[in-house]
Structures are given as structure tokens and as C-alpha cells.
Amino acid sequence: MNGLIKPLYEMNEFNLLLSDIKKGLNPVAVNGLSGSSKSHIVYSVYDSVNKPVMLITYNDMEAKTIYEDLCFFTDKVYYLPSREAMLYDIEAVSWDIASERLKVINGIMEGDNCIVVTSVDNIAQRYIDPNIVRKYSLKFKVGDVVNLSDIINTFIIAGYERVDIVEGKGQFSIRGGIIDFFPMICDKPYRMELFDVEIDSIRQFDVLSQRSTEKVNYAQIFPAREMIVSRETIQKAYEKIKNDAESQIKNFRSKKNKEAESRLRTRMGNIAEKLKESIYFEGIDSFFPYFYSRSFTLFDFFKDKPLVMVDEPQRVIQRIDTQSFEFQELYKTMLEKGNVMPLQGELLYPKGEVLGSIRENKLLTLNLFPKNVENFRPVTAVNFYAVSIHSYDGKIELLIEDIKDWKLKKYKVVILSGTPAKGRMIAETLREKGIETAYYDVYPEDILPEQIIITNGAISEGFEYPAIHFAVVSDREIFGEKKHRRRFMSQSGVSSKIKNFTDLKIGDYVVHVNHGIGIFQGIRQLTVDGIKRDYLDIRYASGDKLYVPVEQLDLVQK
């Protein structure tokens, strides 16, 4: 994609930005960018600085949009979905989201020079010591001598479920000298065969037929959970939980709150029973502060400090405030009712520490309009001028008019066709209209003034840099439709924000930003840990159910 970067080196603003970064100026405000032009500059900076980049934005939907645009420019980009800070004894995230998160964490720890796109919710989360993750992340190759008992112990502590037959991620089985396991970060499971204590072969296998397939050089055990605990850690945590509970019970007794006292006693009994039965149980993540006296941030998983880009910092700060307020309000209510322990209120970092962890890095702030935001006041600013391409709504003659105008101004023009077939069709149509162009399967290294390049690919919207006479037109402008976004758009290709429950009718197709398309089944009132809350009931084709708290209505589109 160097051909898409080269024109930027003719732009004073881009060269100034690279110079400011090289000088170590911090933070640097980058103004005037939106949509795909923002992603273009982000990628071009990443390609130039030769270090990892973390882009923090204000919600998952915006993070996903930026990620999908960046996927056109590079395959070295990750999207880290958020997981809710849950205080209930229910599974907080789907296995798909857990798998995706662990893939990103593994990629970061491997030292990949990559771009990580995420919402600020993930910066507010507490994480375990990366060294613990490394301890239970093991790689095996043929010929290695192993201890079967040690491997089993690693699987259990790393959060894998022992089963007779491995059928899904996060499972392992032992049959004589055969070890089957399915890492959360992989698309296929592994089968290691031992000859005495030596690994004789490593293959991948099919979960349906259970037959071995291709041989591989190595296999990796990576933790199946973000929270890793040992029996010793559990015992210490339980003592802390027990002491806190006894103190809280005395407090309830002094206030003659028998209902809360009884509820807390019952809860303590349930927790004790769960810890006896298994290392892990649903809801264990909510007890994080009891298991670890020290917590870490997402930044601690990077081998080299990343260049951090904060997208619309004012909205990021607003999201930190909203997340903190909603969590603390729920925590206080549950604490008064005896449903949570005191330290569970520290599940998220406070606002000051979240902002502090961000500011410890070299920073770029990305704003459409220049803003002087508290906590992110820039020492210098670079103002870009980028223009969005208007829609042609399938009217090719309007596109031709713009192309002729761009050619007169000696523009370099790139047309992204979405698919090869559409690209060849556009090229043929333009040639019939007397415009010289060609379709390229691979983007050329250079593009000349007055040249029209058509290639496969899609971004959310086209953009133009008038200062350097460079324009990129997306298939969305040409055909009057958005590119298909697997998780954000309905089957009809149109999605809209739901403002109120009355906008929904039973049977409506809805789209959850993380779980995709399902059917709305109505509002259900569920009682979790004695707290009644309203949930959206969404059913999926696979038969799965998803209950979305009504407070998270903004995560669902119609």
C-alpha cells in the first residue's frame, strides 16, 4: 500500500506531523480529519514510525468502523472488543468475544508491530500481570521432552476445561499419550502424540470428524481466560472475601437490615461452594480485586511502548465519566442489598488513573475541529484539510464529470470498486466514455498526475486532499450503498439507531455490535443476585439467546 502513502509526502502537514513525532513533542493535536481520511493518516503514520500504535476511541462501534477501514490498508491491525465490568454471577462475554480479545492480547505480547483499535472501556479495565500470562503460555515442537502432569496442571490453571472429546475452544483431553487441545486464539485444535515423554508428532484435527489433518511445526498453549488463578491464589482471595463479608454482615446487623444480611450469608455460601468445586466459576472476574493486590493496564502487555492516538478526546472523557457513573451506581445499589463485596467497587480504574495511563505514552489526539480539551492539551497542532467525497447514487455521469475536473487539475485518482467484477465494469464504462484508465488487482507502487487507478477494496467513505491533488473514491459513493459490515448492518443493508423501546416490535431483526443479527423477542425482567433488571431478549439462528441490559440500548441497531 506504499502507493497510497507516497502522495502524502508531498503534503506539508503530513511531513510536519512526522517531524513533531520524531522530535518527541507530546501531545500533538491532529485536526481536520474524519471518516476514512482519518484511517488513511493513522495507517500512514504507523507505516512511517515503525512502532506499534494503539488507537483509543469512545465506543465499540466507532472502533469497529475505524478497524474495518484500516483493514484495507494493512493486515497488521487488531480490533479489541470491550467486555462489560459485570457484578452478576453470569457469563459476561461470549466465547467469540473472549477468543477475539485473547488473540489481540497474544498478538501484542508477541511484539507484533501492529495497530490496535479499541474503545476507552478497555483502558479502564484492570488486567493481571503480563508475566503470569507468559508463564502459562507455552510453545511445543516435535522432539520436546514434556511432563504430562505439568501440562495438565498448565491447562487447568490456564482456564481450559477437561473433556472426553474436544469439540470447542478452551477445551483439552488426554487419552493415553494423545493430548488434544483447542486454544482460544486458534481456528483449529491441535493433537500432540507422545512417545514416552517425547513429542512424536503435532497435527491439527477436525472437531467434527475428530480426524487428524495437516502436520504443523509447533503448537501453543495460550490461556483460555484473561483472569488466571492458582489454588494458592484462590485460598488467599477467599480469606479476604470472607473477612470482608463478616465485616459487612456486622454492619447490616447493626442497621437491622436482616434481608441484606441473609442475602450476603447465602452469597458467601455459594462462593465457598463454587471455589471448592472448581478453580473457575461464572462471575469470578468480578472478584478481581480480591485475587490480585496489584493490577496492570492494557499498555503493560506491549513489549515496546506504543504510539497512542486518542480519537475525539472530549468524547473519550465523556465515555469514561459515563462508564464510571453507571458502574458505581449499580455497585452502590448491590452493596446495600448484600449482593457484592466492598472491594468489587474497585473493578475499574478511577478516571484519574485511566487518563494517567494514557498520558504516560507518546500521544496524538485526533479531532475533526480544533479543541483544547482538559487532560489532553497539545503542545503543538497540525491542521489537515480533507474533503469527503459526495455520493453519486449510481449515476456514473456525475462521477465522470468529477474525474474530468480532477484530470484538468492534474489529480491522482484512486477508485475502490469493492469487488474485482465491479472494478472491471467501472474501467470498461470509463473507457467507453473516453477516460483512460485500467483495473489493477494489486495496487501499483506509484500513481502519476492525471492517472485514474481502479482497484479492489472498500472503505467507509471516499476522501480528497485538495492541497496535494489526491482523491480516493469508494464503492459507497459510486453505487450509493455502504459496504457490507458483517456485524453492524441488517440484512437489508440499512441500520438505524434505536432511540426507545417503542421503536422495537417482537419479530424485528436487530443488530448487536458484538453478536450480530438476531430477532427481538421482547423485554424480559430477570433477577440476578436479587436485583431485578429489564433486558432485551434477542434470539439467534443457532438457537442462542442474548439478554442485553436496557441501559445498553445504544449497542443495538434496527
Rosetta blueprint (number, residue, H / E / L):
1 M L
2 N H
3 G H
4 L H
5 I H
6 K H
7 P H
8 L H
9 Y H
10 E H
11 M L
12 N H
13 E H
14 F H
15 N H
16 L H
17 L H
18 L H
19 S H
20 D H
21 I H
22 K H
23 K H
24 G L
25 L L
26 N L
27 P L
28 V E
29 A E
30 V E
31 N E
32 G L
33 L L
34 S L
35 G H
36 S H
37 S H
38 K H
39 S H
40 H H
41 I H
42 V H
43 Y H
44 S H
45 V H
46 Y H
47 D H
48 S H
49 V H
50 N L
51 K L
52 P L
53 V E
54 M E
55 L E
56 I E
57 T E
58 Y L
59 N L
60 D H
61 M H
62 E H
63 A H
64 K H
65 T H
66 I H
67 Y H
68 E H
69 D H
70 L H
71 C H
72 F H
73 F H
74 T L
75 D L
76 K L
77 V E
78 Y E
79 Y E
80 L E
81 P L
82 S L
83 R L
84 E L
85 A L
86 M L
87 L L
88 Y L
89 D L
90 I L
91 E L
92 A L
93 V L
94 S L
95 W H
96 D H
97 I H
98 A H
99 S H
100 E H
101 R H
102 L H
103 K H
104 V H
105 I H
106 N H
107 G H
108 I H
109 M H
110 E L
111 G L
112 D L
113 N L
114 C L
115 I E
116 V E
117 V E
118 T E
119 S E
120 V L
121 D H
122 N H
123 I H
124 A H
125 Q E
126 R L
127 Y E
128 I L
129 D L
130 P H
131 N H
132 I H
133 V H
134 R H
135 K H
136 Y L
137 S L
138 L E
139 K E
140 F E
141 K E
142 V L
143 G L
144 D L
145 V E
146 V L
147 N L
148 L H
149 S H
150 D H
151 I H
152 I H
153 N H
154 T H
155 F H
156 I H
157 I H
158 A L
159 G L
160 Y L
161 E E
162 R E
163 V L
164 D L
165 I L
166 V L
167 E L
168 G L
169 K L
170 G L
171 Q E
172 F E
173 S E
174 I E
175 R E
176 G L
177 G L
178 I E
179 I E
180 D E
181 F E
182 F E
183 P L
184 M L
185 I L
186 C L
187 D L
188 K L
189 P L
190 Y E
191 R E
192 M E
193 E E
194 L E
195 F E
196 D L
197 V L
198 E E
199 I E
200 D E
201 S E
202 I E
203 R E
204 Q E
205 F E
206 D L
207 V L
208 L L
209 S L
210 Q L
211 R L
212 S E
213 T E
214 E E
215 K E
216 V L
217 N L
218 Y E
219 A E
220 Q E
221 I E
222 F L
223 P L
224 A L
225 R L
226 E L
227 M L
228 I L
229 V L
230 S L
231 R H
232 E H
233 T H
234 I H
235 Q H
236 K H
237 A H
238 Y H
239 E H
240 K H
241 I H
242 K H
243 N H
244 D H
245 A H
246 E H
247 S H
248 Q H
249 I H
250 K H
251 N H
252 F H
253 R H
254 S H
255 K L
256 K L
257 N L
258 K H
259 E H
260 A H
261 E H
262 S H
263 R H
264 L H
265 R H
266 T H
267 R H
268 M H
269 G H
270 N H
271 I H
272 A H
273 E H
274 K H
275 L H
276 K H
277 E H
278 S L
279 I L
280 Y L
281 F L
282 E L
283 G L
284 I H
285 D H
286 S H
287 F H
288 F H
289 P H
290 Y H
291 F H
292 Y L
293 S L
294 R L
295 S L
296 F E
297 T L
298 L H
299 F H
300 D H
301 F H
302 F L
303 K L
304 D L
305 K L
306 P L
307 L E
308 V E
309 M E
310 V E
311 D E
312 E L
313 P H
314 Q H
315 R H
316 V H
317 I H
318 Q H
319 R H
320 I H
321 D H
322 T H
323 Q H
324 S H
325 F H
326 E H
327 F H
328 Q H
329 E H
330 L H
331 Y H
332 K H
333 T H
334 M H
335 L H
336 E H
337 K L
338 G L
339 N L
340 V L
341 M L
342 P H
343 L H
344 Q H
345 G H
346 E H
347 L L
348 L E
349 Y L
350 P L
351 K H
352 G H
353 E H
354 V H
355 L H
356 G H
357 S H
358 I H
359 R H
360 E L
361 N L
362 K E
363 L E
364 L E
365 T E
366 L E
367 N E
368 L L
369 F L
370 P L
371 K L
372 N L
373 V L
374 E L
375 N L
376 F L
377 R L
378 P L
379 V L
380 T E
381 A E
382 V E
383 N E
384 F L
385 Y L
386 A L
387 V E
388 S E
389 I L
390 H L
391 S L
392 Y L
393 D L
394 G L
395 K L
396 I H
397 E H
398 L H
399 L H
400 I H
401 E H
402 D H
403 I H
404 K H
405 D H
406 W H
407 K H
408 L H
409 K L
410 K L
411 Y L
412 K E
413 V E
414 V E
415 I E
416 L E
417 S L
418 G L
419 T L
420 P H
421 A H
422 K H
423 G H
424 R H
425 M H
426 I H
427 A H
428 E H
429 T H
430 L H
431 R H
432 E H
433 K L
434 G L
435 I L
436 E L
437 T L
438 A E
439 Y E
440 Y E
441 D L
442 V L
443 Y L
444 P L
445 E L
446 D L
447 I L
448 L L
449 P L
450 E L
451 Q L
452 I E
453 I E
454 I E
455 T E
456 N L
457 G L
458 A L
459 I L
460 S L
461 E L
462 G L
463 F E
464 E E
465 Y E
466 P H
467 A H
468 I H
469 H L
470 F E
471 A E
472 V E
473 V E
474 S L
475 D H
476 R H
477 E H
478 I H
479 F H
480 G L
481 E L
482 K L
483 K L
484 H L
485 R L
486 R L
487 R L
488 F L
489 M L
490 S L
491 Q L
492 S L
493 G L
494 V L
495 S L
496 S L
497 K E
498 I L
499 K L
500 N L
501 F H
502 T H
503 D H
504 L L
505 K L
506 I L
507 G L
508 D L
509 Y E
510 V E
511 V E
512 H E
513 V L
514 N L
515 H L
516 G E
517 I E
518 G E
519 I E
520 F E
521 Q E
522 G E
523 I E
524 R E
525 Q E
526 L E
527 T E
528 V E
529 D L
530 G L
531 I E
532 K E
533 R E
534 D E
535 Y E
536 L E
537 D E
538 I E
539 R E
540 Y L
541 A L
542 S L
543 G L
544 D L
545 K E
546 L E
547 Y E
548 V E
549 P E
550 V H
551 E H
552 Q H
553 L H
554 D H
555 L H
556 V E
557 Q E
558 K L
